[in-house]
Amino acid sequence: MVNKKMRNPNHFHDEHYQCSGCGIDYEYDEVRDTWKCPDPDCNDYIEIYAEDANGTRARFLRKEAKEVEVGDLVKPLGGIITDFNEVYAIYPLKNGKLGFNLKEIGQRTFSVDDCITCRNGGAW
Ligand SMILES: [Zn+2]
């Protein structure tokens, strides 16, 4: 697997990281490039347990734009920790980017390796 950094991740006030496959806790420096488990036998998504400055908590994943699926709840804008938009459609654009049609905010364009924050379950 190519160990390439994802582009433009956004971060919350307080985060900790646990593999959704093997359940091991990791440090930011171990997961920040790919947001997948560093164990090559696992390589599952890292779950991010985040808390904002007001103590509101949410759980999410960071996927590359090309890994996002219709129905995912994504967070393209930053802002409130619990504020996500459902993906209605994903379509390739002529310039090699991906168009996302998102609930409430309409079309957004991403590079295939842009880092997309995806909601993964509720509070923790
Ligand atoms: Zn793992």
Residues whose N, C-alpha, C, O or C-beta is under 5 A from the ligand:
A	BS01	ZN	C19 G21 C22 C37 D39 C42 N43 D44
